[in-house]
Amino acid sequence: PGDTLLLYTDGAVEARDRDGAFYPFSERAARWAGHPPEALLHHVERNLLAHTGGHLGDDVAIIAIRRIAIPHPSHRLEHAVQSGALGRGAPTGAGGPMAGD
């Protein structure tokens, strides 16, 4: 949880500036690695376009996905039963709503 997967096409790493220097994708993306995926993509896009002067020689696709922690469904059921959210006498365990999970 908390890790971000960043996928990109070769157009991102092969983008060149006016002098022919490749865009340093890994170095630049690492600057914003702790940002939410939307912000990471925004920063990389703006920086990539600034590097190339707004002209890309190839198509570019970049996807950022962050994994978040989600409790197992049975944990939520146990919490709901303990807090009374399901009402008294709600079925739990085998044969209950989360049987087999």
Order of alpha helices (4+ residues) and beta strands (2+ residues): beta-alpha-alpha-alpha-beta-alpha
